[in-house]
């Protein structure tokens, strides 16, 4: 670190710089006193620590989603949430946070969004599930197909894995083929065997299952064609997110669709994340490429449990009652028809269309990204704390001294954010965030970046962690 990275206002007696201190000088006690004591005086996590222990006693992993586990957060700094309102949440100790990535990207309008709650309450008073379809099922389906005009039919379920696995099964039935090709550069598609068999957590899945899934890299049409040639006549479908951290290369999605069709396979877009968040009609509407099948969830219900399998009529009718070919047992879920979740979905789609939510998410994300980059540069860590992704779906990378991804540095960064009143495994925004929220977040990030710089200069991030580092979700052993 050089003096160019600091202003007089930035340099305090507590700051640890390379010029002042060697690695040997930086001790755990020094860091605690200089950087986190004040935060600890204003925040207590005693009740969250106790609640996390109770969670592990009764729930495997201590959470119903691995990505929410306390191993994803700094030790003893994994708040257990009591309530939320807009873009803010409060934990069981009473600490307030600005929240990012709410509900694993699901709560894109913010907590307790009035129009959604009004729709849900209205249906709760009318009954939640019946022995025959309710009229709200028809209304939700018609509303969805208006929002996503590239689809011709839709069937609702409760979670993303239901929908993606149904899409894979349907593609196998349509093509008569066994192999599924998934984008190997993308993180997650399903809890079901066809995907999990390829992760380090494949216990309980017969080895034969993993051989039925093959991978292809994102953005490389040549590699995809080579995969088709290597498994000629065997691949039922390609499944991928249309885009994640970067827009697709020009012509890539259309080329992938044409390639799949040339080799007799179906193209499936997993729009769990991109659906509504990238645009009101999903990534397929944004990029102008229509897949054969697509799956939606997360933002569709603003936290209520609803997902969707959508696509071309000629394929989805295979799971219906109006097709003469061998039937496919597609999606048949007791709670896929819950009226209040479908009413929530209708309200969400209406709000997105009427209030320009997708555009607002991009505006908010652009402001946040610019602020974070500015304070990272001011602290001299712009190459180490990196904001990536589409503005409506931002993530951050934490890189070490060699610019390699680092779980210890991620732990340090998360620690400083939480102590500063910001919580989130990402910078994924909701439309409930205000300018004041963004300004405060940038301020907290700026303070975190100063501590990050200290750790880089000391070349001993472990001294700053106050506990074990966070861990990747997919790992073979605890």
C-alpha positions as semicolon CSV with decimal commas, in nm:
position;residue;x (nm);y (nm);z (nm)
1;X;0,000;0,000;0,000
2;X;0,132;0,346;-0,086
3;X;0,040;0,688;0,042
4;X;-0,150;0,744;-0,284
5;X;-0,414;0,504;-0,156
6;X;-0,490;0,715;0,150
7;X;-0,599;1,067;0,232
8;X;-0,527;1,237;0,562
9;X;-0,884;1,170;0,662
10;X;-0,837;0,800;0,597
11;X;-0,522;0,759;0,805
12;X;-0,590;0,716;1,173
13;X;-0,388;0,578;1,459
14;X;-0,580;0,252;1,421
15;X;-0,495;0,205;1,052
16;X;-0,247;-0,074;0,978
17;X;-0,037;-0,009;0,671
18;X;0,252;-0,192;0,513
19;X;0,479;0,102;0,578
20;X;0,404;0,098;0,950
21;X;0,371;-0,268;1,033
22;X;0,521;-0,599;0,931
23;X;0,340;-0,929;0,927
24;X;0,483;-1,010;1,268
25;X;0,340;-0,690;1,415
26;X;-0,020;-0,766;1,318
27;X;-0,176;-0,988;1,580
28;X;-0,528;-1,103;1,638
29;X;-0,546;-0,880;1,943
30;X;-0,429;-0,575;1,746
31;X;-0,690;-0,625;1,481
32;X;-0,966;-0,681;1,732
33;X;-0,886;-0,365;1,921
34;X;-0,835;-0,148;1,615
35;X;-1,114;-0,258;1,388
36;X;-1,402;-0,444;1,546
37;X;-1,433;-0,349;1,912
38;X;-1,655;-0,050;1,838
39;X;-1,884;-0,259;1,620
40;X;-1,912;-0,526;1,887
41;X;-2,012;-0,262;2,141
42;X;-2,313;-0,174;1,927
43;X;-2,414;-0,523;1,817
44;X;-2,483;-0,836;2,015
45;X;-2,525;-1,176;1,849
46;X;-2,590;-1,380;2,161
47;X;-2,945;-1,480;2,070
48;X;-2,849;-1,567;1,710
49;X;-2,565;-1,789;1,833
50;X;-2,806;-1,971;2,063
51;X;-3,072;-1,999;1,793
52;X;-2,819;-2,140;1,544
53;X;-2,732;-2,416;1,791
54;X;-3,100;-2,500;1,832
55;X;-3,145;-2,498;1,453
56;X;-2,868;-2,756;1,413
57;X;-3,027;-2,970;1,684
58;X;-3,351;-3,011;1,488
59;X;-3,272;-2,930;1,121
60;X;-2,988;-3,099;0,931
61;X;-2,746;-2,822;0,838
62;X;-2,931;-2,570;1,052
63;X;-3,125;-2,431;0,754
64;X;-3,363;-2,549;0,483
65;X;-3,130;-2,432;0,206
66;X;-2,757;-2,506;0,215
67;X;-2,680;-2,157;0,087
68;X;-2,840;-2,015;0,404
69;X;-2,625;-2,227;0,637
70;X;-2,419;-2,062;0,907
71;X;-2,107;-2,210;0,744
72;X;-2,164;-1,950;0,471
73;X;-2,111;-1,670;0,723
74;X;-1,830;-1,574;0,962
75;X;-1,818;-1,771;1,283
76;X;-2,076;-1,648;1,537
77;X;-2,184;-1,379;1,291
78;X;-2,470;-1,562;1,122
79;X;-2,779;-1,360;1,218
80;X;-3,106;-1,549;1,261
81;X;-3,376;-1,328;1,113
82;X;-3,681;-1,224;1,311
83;X;-3,862;-1,003;1,057
84;X;-3,824;-0,796;0,743
85;X;-3,970;-0,481;0,596
86;X;-3,879;-0,348;0,252
87;X;-3,504;-0,387;0,208
88;X;-3,434;-0,413;0,582
89;X;-3,432;-0,710;0,819
90;X;-3,394;-0,743;1,196
91;X;-3,234;-1,040;1,369
92;X;-3,342;-1,204;1,696
93;X;-3,095;-0,982;1,885
94;X;-3,265;-0,671;1,748
95;X;-2,985;-0,575;1,507
96;X;-3,104;-0,406;1,188
97;X;-2,949;-0,472;0,846
98;X;-2,981;-0,354;0,489
99;X;-3,038;-0,683;0,308
100;X;-2,912;-0,803;-0,030
101;X;-2,997;-1,124;-0,213
102;X;-3,314;-1,158;-0,006
103;X;-3,460;-1,507;-0,012
104;X;-3,174;-1,621;-0,237
105;X;-3,276;-1,356;-0,495
106;X;-3,648;-1,428;-0,457
107;X;-3,770;-1,113;-0,280
108;X;-3,710;-0,864;-0,559
109;X;-3,984;-0,619;-0,453
110;X;-3,884;-0,613;-0,088
111;X;-4,048;-0,769;0,216
112;X;-4,417;-0,710;0,289
113;X;-4,484;-0,555;-0,050
114;X;-4,840;-0,417;-0,010
115;X;-4,993;-0,519;-0,345
116;X;-4,862;-0,873;-0,309
117;X;-4,986;-0,908;0,048
118;X;-5,328;-0,772;-0,050
119;X;-5,360;-1,038;-0,321
120;X;-5,248;-1,313;-0,084
121;X;-5,486;-1,208;0,195
122;X;-5,775;-1,196;-0,048
123;X;-5,718;-1,557;-0,154
124;X;-5,657;-1,683;0,199
125;X;-6,013;-1,579;0,281
126;X;-6,141;-1,780;-0,018
127;X;-5,965;-2,111;0,050
128;X;-5,614;-2,226;-0,033
129;X;-5,652;-2,563;-0,212
130;X;-5,939;-2,763;-0,362
131;X;-6,019;-3,101;-0,515
132;X;-6,042;-2,941;-0,863
133;X;-5,854;-2,652;-1,023
134;X;-5,943;-2,309;-0,890
135;X;-6,010;-2,018;-1,122
136;X;-5,691;-1,850;-0,997
137;X;-5,488;-2,129;-1,163
138;X;-5,631;-2,026;-1,499
139;X;-5,579;-1,658;-1,425
140;X;-5,219;-1,713;-1,317
141;X;-5,138;-1,920;-1,627
142;X;-5,292;-1,666;-1,864
143;X;-5,114;-1,382;-1,685
144;X;-4,781;-1,565;-1,706
145;X;-4,815;-1,629;-2,078
146;X;-4,891;-1,260;-2,130
147;X;-4,575;-1,167;-1,938
148;X;-4,362;-1,428;-2,117
149;X;-4,511;-1,434;-2,469
150;X;-4,234;-1,665;-2,598
151;X;-4,401;-1,949;-2,403
152;X;-4,722;-2,121;-2,515
153;X;-4,811;-2,325;-2,206
154;X;-4,713;-2,320;-1,840
155;X;-4,743;-2,546;-1,538
156;X;-4,680;-2,428;-1,183
157;X;-4,497;-2,598;-0,897
158;X;-4,340;-2,490;-0,568
159;X;-3,963;-2,486;-0,618
160;X;-3,707;-2,459;-0,893
161;X;-3,588;-2,818;-0,884
162;X;-3,941;-2,944;-0,953
163;X;-3,948;-2,741;-1,272
164;X;-3,595;-2,807;-1,401
165;X;-3,623;-3,182;-1,342
166;X;-3,961;-3,188;-1,516
167;X;-3,804;-3,007;-1,812
168;X;-3,524;-3,263;-1,830
169;X;-3,768;-3,555;-1,807
170;X;-3,986;-3,405;-2,079
171;X;-3,687;-3,356;-2,308
172;X;-3,586;-3,718;-2,259
173;X;-3,939;-3,832;-2,338
174;X;-3,963;-3,615;-2,649
175;X;-3,627;-3,722;-2,790
176;X;-3,608;-4,078;-2,660
177;X;-3,252;-4,004;-2,544
178;X;-3,082;-4,045;-2,206
179;X;-2,807;-3,784;-2,180
180;X;-2,853;-3,436;-2,035
181;X;-2,597;-3,168;-2,126
182;X;-2,568;-2,887;-1,872
183;X;-2,352;-2,577;-1,866
184;X;-2,060;-2,675;-1,647
185;X;-1,964;-2,311;-1,576
186;X;-2,288;-2,243;-1,390
187;X;-2,343;-2,314;-1,024
188;X;-2,676;-2,486;-0,970
189;X;-2,970;-2,641;-1,153
190;X;-3,149;-2,884;-0,923
191;X;-3,139;-3,081;-0,599
192;X;-3,218;-3,393;-0,802
193;X;-2,979;-3,672;-0,891
194;X;-2,916;-3,576;-1,253
195;X;-2,740;-3,259;-1,131
196;X;-2,615;-3,336;-0,779
197;X;-2,438;-3,650;-0,906
198;X;-2,184;-3,419;-1,069
199;X;-2,104;-3,228;-0,748
200;X;-1,877;-3,323;-0,455
201;X;-2,193;-3,404;-0,252
202;X;-2,296;-3,709;-0,456
203;X;-2,338;-3,946;-0,161
204;X;-2,651;-4,158;-0,195
205;X;-2,662;-4,135;-0,574
206;X;-2,571;-4,446;-0,778
207;X;-2,259;-4,394;-0,988
208;X;-2,454;-4,483;-1,302
209;X;-2,655;-4,162;-1,266
210;X;-2,356;-3,932;-1,303
211;X;-2,276;-4,090;-1,640
212;X;-2,609;-3,965;-1,776
213;X;-2,511;-3,598;-1,745
214;X;-2,239;-3,432;-1,951
215;X;-2,112;-3,075;-1,945
216;X;-2,031;-2,798;-2,189
217;X;-1,859;-2,458;-2,132
218;X;-2,052;-2,133;-2,163
219;X;-2,003;-1,917;-2,469
220;X;-1,820;-2,174;-2,684
221;X;-2,029;-2,307;-2,973
222;X;-1,742;-2,516;-3,104
223;X;-1,713;-2,701;-2,774
224;X;-2,089;-2,762;-2,770
225;X;-2,081;-2,904;-3,122
226;X;-1,789;-3,129;-3,031
227;X;-1,999;-3,258;-2,738
228;X;-2,284;-3,339;-2,976
229;X;-2,045;-3,516;-3,212
230;X;-1,890;-3,715;-2,927
231;X;-2,235;-3,826;-2,809
232;X;-2,412;-3,831;-3,145
233;X;-2,778;-3,925;-3,110
234;X;-2,758;-3,950;-2,729
235;X;-2,816;-3,596;-2,595
236;X;-3,176;-3,511;-2,509
237;X;-3,126;-3,146;-2,416
238;X;-2,897;-2,858;-2,338
239;X;-2,984;-2,677;-2,014
240;X;-2,825;-2,349;-1,909
241;X;-2,885;-2,003;-1,773
242;X;-2,899;-1,769;-2,071
243;X;-2,655;-1,539;-1,890
244;X;-2,502;-1,500;-1,545
245;X;-2,225;-1,247;-1,479
246;X;-2,183;-1,136;-1,841
247;X;-2,408;-1,096;-2,143
248;X;-2,375;-1,385;-2,389
249;X;-2,134;-1,346;-2,681
250;X;-2,305;-1,213;-2,992
251;X;-2,500;-1,489;-3,163
252;X;-2,424;-1,747;-2,894
253;X;-2,776;-1,823;-2,770
254;X;-2,926;-1,839;-3,119
255;X;-2,633;-2,052;-3,232
256;X;-2,681;-2,288;-2,938
257;X;-3,052;-2,323;-3,017
258;X;-2,978;-2,398;-3,384
259;X;-2,706;-2,644;-3,286
260;X;-2,935;-2,830;-3,047
261;X;-3,209;-2,857;-3,309
262;X;-2,965;-2,969;-3,577
263;X;-2,864;-3,259;-3,353
264;X;-3,221;-3,340;-3,249
265;X;-3,205;-3,204;-2,892
266;X;-3,414;-2,947;-2,703
267;X;-3,286;-2,618;-2,561
268;X;-3,385;-2,539;-2,201
269;X;-3,328;-2,202;-2,034
270;X;-3,310;-2,207;-1,655
271;X;-3,463;-1,866;-1,576
272;X;-3,491;-1,912;-1,201
273;X;-3,264;-1,611;-1,150
274;X;-3,299;-1,420;-1,476
275;X;-3,677;-1,451;-1,497
276;X;-3,834;-1,108;-1,433
277;X;-3,508;-0,980;-1,280
278;X;-3,335;-0,941;-1,619
279;X;-3,653;-0,823;-1,786
280;X;-4,027;-0,860;-1,733
281;X;-4,024;-1,139;-1,993
282;X;-3,704;-1,303;-1,875
283;X;-3,368;-1,348;-2,041
284;X;-3,537;-1,499;-2,345
285;X;-3,728;-1,174;-2,396
286;X;-3,420;-0,963;-2,331
287;X;-3,194;-1,153;-2,572
288;X;-3,460;-1,242;-2,829
289;X;-3,398;-1,618;-2,832
290;X;-3,686;-1,856;-2,763
291;X;-3,596;-2,189;-2,600
292;X;-3,804;-2,503;-2,632
293;X;-3,862;-2,511;-2,257
294;X;-3,783;-2,272;-1,974
295;X;-3,816;-2,267;-1,598
296;X;-3,900;-1,976;-1,366
297;X;-3,918;-1,916;-0,992
298;X;-3,765;-1,690;-0,727
299;X;-3,879;-1,338;-0,827
300;X;-4,206;-1,480;-0,960
301;X;-4,354;-1,501;-0,609
302;X;-4,158;-1,231;-0,419
303;X;-4,087;-1,488;-0,149
304;X;-4,401;-1,699;-0,185
305;X;-4,344;-2,052;-0,306
306;X;-4,413;-2,076;-0,678
307;X;-4,216;-2,195;-0,980
308;X;-4,307;-2,259;-1,340
309;X;-4,225;-2,485;-1,632
310;X;-4,306;-2,308;-1,957
311;X;-4,247;-2,367;-2,325
312;X;-4,377;-2,487;-2,656
313;X;-4,720;-2,643;-2,670
314;X;-4,606;-2,939;-2,879
315;X;-4,384;-3,053;-2,593
316;X;-4,585;-2,960;-2,286
317;X;-4,897;-3,131;-2,423
318;X;-4,707;-3,458;-2,373
319;X;-4,787;-3,413;-2,005
320;X;-5,153;-3,338;-2,071
321;X;-5,475;-3,505;-2,182
322;X;-5,494;-3,393;-2,545
323;X;-5,202;-3,583;-2,700
324;X;-5,216;-3,929;-2,855
325;X;-4,850;-4,015;-2,786
326;X;-4,723;-4,195;-2,477
327;X;-4,800;-3,976;-2,178
328;X;-4,537;-3,812;-1,959
329;X;-4,602;-3,788;-1,584
330;X;-4,486;-3,431;-1,585
331;X;-4,560;-3,216;-1,279
332;X;-4,823;-3,330;-1,031
333;X;-4,780;-3,138;-0,707
334;X;-5,040;-3,107;-0,434
335;X;-4,935;-2,755;-0,346
336;X;-4,858;-2,626;-0,693
337;X;-5,220;-2,509;-0,697
338;X;-5,211;-2,313;-0,370
339;X;-5,425;-2,012;-0,443
340;X;-5,238;-1,756;-0,237
341;X;-4,900;-1,829;-0,401
342;X;-5,053;-1,804;-0,747
343;X;-5,225;-1,481;-0,648
344;X;-4,886;-1,353;-0,531
345;X;-4,740;-1,440;-0,871
346;X;-5,016;-1,253;-1,053
347;X;-4,960;-0,948;-0,834
348;X;-4,584;-0,962;-0,888
349;X;-4,622;-0,978;-1,266
350;X;-4,866;-0,687;-1,257
351;X;-4,629;-0,477;-1,045
352;X;-4,334;-0,553;-1,272
353;X;-4,532;-0,441;-1,574
354;X;-4,701;-0,136;-1,420
355;X;-4,408;0,002;-1,222
356;X;-4,113;-0,086;-1,444
357;X;-3,946;-0,295;-1,175
358;X;-3,688;-0,461;-1,401
359;X;-3,565;-0,118;-1,511
360;X;-3,559;0,007;-1,151
361;X;-3,349;-0,290;-1,041
362;X;-3,093;-0,201;-1,305
363;X;-3,082;0,164;-1,198
364;X;-3,033;0,070;-0,833
365;X;-2,769;-0,189;-0,921
366;X;-2,577;0,056;-1,138
367;X;-2,561;0,307;-0,853
368;X;-2,448;0,043;-0,606
369;X;-2,182;-0,098;-0,838
370;X;-2,041;0,248;-0,910
371;X;-2,024;0,331;-0,540
372;X;-1,858;0,005;-0,442
373;X;-1,600;0,038;-0,718
374;X;-1,521;0,393;-0,610
375;X;-1,461;0,309;-0,244
376;X;-1,267;-0,005;-0,335
377;X;-1,038;0,206;-0,553
378;X;-1,003;0,467;-0,278
379;X;-0,884;0,194;-0,040
380;X;-0,651;0,045;-0,300
381;X;-0,837;-0,288;-0,325
382;X;-1,011;-0,241;-0,660
383;X;-0,833;-0,552;-0,792
384;X;-0,936;-0,757;-0,488
385;X;-1,297;-0,655;-0,415
386;X;-1,464;-0,686;-0,752
387;X;-1,830;-0,628;-0,842
388;X;-1,955;-0,846;-1,125
389;X;-2,275;-0,931;-1,303
390;X;-2,576;-0,764;-1,453
391;X;-2,683;-0,456;-1,255
392;X;-3,001;-0,628;-1,138
393;X;-2,808;-0,935;-1,023
394;X;-2,472;-0,822;-0,884
395;X;-2,225;-1,049;-0,708
396;X;-1,889;-0,970;-0,556
397;X;-1,558;-1,153;-0,576
398;X;-1,301;-1,144;-0,296
399;X;-0,948;-1,205;-0,420
400;X;-0,626;-1,264;-0,227
401;X;-0,274;-1,126;-0,271
402;X;-0,229;-1,336;-0,586
403;X;-0,574;-1,230;-0,717
404;X;-0,713;-1,579;-0,662
405;X;-1,065;-1,628;-0,519
406;X;-1,037;-1,649;-0,142
407;X;-1,280;-1,782;0,117
408;X;-1,083;-1,624;0,404
409;X;-1,101;-1,282;0,238
410;X;-1,470;-1,337;0,168
411;X;-1,509;-1,406;0,539
412;X;-1,331;-1,084;0,627
413;X;-1,545;-0,883;0,388
414;X;-1,872;-1,039;0,509
415;X;-1,764;-0,984;0,869
416;X;-1,711;-0,613;0,821
417;X;-2,039;-0,575;0,630
418;X;-2,242;-0,752;0,898
419;X;-2,082;-0,550;1,177
420;X;-2,164;-0,240;0,974
421;X;-2,530;-0,335;0,933
422;X;-2,530;-0,483;0,582
423;X;-2,610;-0,850;0,519
424;X;-2,603;-1,049;0,199
425;X;-2,396;-1,315;0,024
426;X;-2,412;-1,094;-0,285
427;X;-2,507;-0,743;-0,393
428;X;-2,832;-0,858;-0,556
429;X;-3,071;-0,566;-0,516
430;X;-3,442;-0,534;-0,450
431;X;-3,660;-0,249;-0,571
432;X;-3,723;-0,153;-0,206
433;X;-3,370;-0,016;-0,165
434;X;-3,362;0,361;-0,126
435;X;-3,087;0,606;-0,219
436;X;-3,009;0,631;0,153
437;X;-2,973;0,252;0,171
438;X;-2,728;0,252;-0,118
439;X;-2,530;0,541;0,029
440;X;-2,507;0,365;0,366
441;X;-2,407;0,038;0,199
442;X;-2,130;0,210;0,007
443;X;-2,008;0,369;0,331
444;X;-1,997;0,030;0,503
445;X;-1,822;-0,128;0,204
446;X;-1,568;0,154;0,211
447;X;-1,485;0,079;0,574
448;X;-1,462;-0,293;0,494
449;X;-1,225;-0,219;0,208
450;X;-0,990;-0,033;0,444
451;X;-0,969;-0,338;0,670
452;X;-0,926;-0,555;0,359
453;X;-0,629;-0,339;0,260
454;X;-0,477;-0,385;0,604
455;X;-0,505;-0,763;0,573
456;X;-0,347;-0,759;0,227
457;X;-0,057;-0,550;0,354
458;X;-0,011;-0,777;0,655
459;X;-0,031;-1,084;0,428
460;X;-0,210;-1,261;0,713
461;X;-0,585;-1,250;0,665
462;X;-0,635;-1,522;0,928
463;X;-0,540;-1,272;1,199
464;X;-0,842;-1,061;1,103
465;X;-1,111;-1,331;1,096
466;X;-1,189;-1,398;1,464
467;X;-1,281;-1,757;1,367
468;X;-1,291;-2,011;1,086
469;X;-1,343;-1,900;0,724
470;X;-1,666;-1,952;0,535
471;X;-1,684;-2,266;0,325
472;X;-1,816;-2,360;-0,021
473;X;-2,161;-2,520;-0,024
474;X;-2,050;-2,817;-0,232
475;X;-1,784;-3,009;-0,039
476;X;-1,749;-3,380;0,037
477;X;-1,687;-3,353;0,411
478;X;-1,780;-3,098;0,677
